[in-house]
Amino acid sequence: MSTYFELKAQICEIGRRVYARNYVASNAGNISYKLSEDEILTTPTGVSKGYMDPGMIVLVDRKGKRRYGEREPSSEIKMHVSIYAHRPDVRAVVHAHPPTATGFAVAGIPLAHCVLPEVVLSLGGVPLAPYGTPSTEELPQQLIPLLEKADAFLLANHGVVTLGKDLLQAYYRMEMVEHFALILLTAKQLGKINFLTKENIEKLKEIREAAGIKGKQFDCSLCKLCF
Ligand code: 13P
């Protein structure tokens, strides 16, 4: 069990990673962790997430109201608290704007292609939530209907949000979404996308069950016509 300080330090570490990997520019992105039913740690608004220290992390209640910390909480706190309210299994949320996956979100194309075994085994696919104005209730309202279906989401004309049982899992899902998007775009540019067959996918599902891999999986078999 990590201490309060260790969790704040881990949020800063994830901030450094998303910034270093170009998943955010300038002050974009936000990260949170649910400590208990009524205590959530969040990144502050308006700072580079690559240069935070633990003293900058803010504690809010389940409604996103600040309880402790000198700075204001993330402007996207409504989205974070709404995710925790609808997904009791989730303890961490990472939001970023990784360029390739966000390109798909701008083009209106969900990442729901059955092409990579490791993605089929873990995320399934990544659905696209319709556009909602950042920082307002519109954004969680667009996301809520999809929350039971997946652990990673494209936000139309905005970015990506990933969920996890802990901070590292939420972060690794962000990595996987961007990597998947880049590979898919590369195949598209090469002029050919070979989809996994139904049989390939069934075998992967069996492996997944036998291995006890947990998490929600968005159905990737919907998407042959996505491009
Ligand atoms: P905050 O700095 O307020 O968290 O906002 C960054 C962002 O990316 C909004 O979508």
Residues whose N, C-alpha, C, O or C-beta is under 5 A from the ligand:
A	BS01	13P	N27 A28 G29 N30 P44 T45 G46 V47 S74 S75 E76 P134
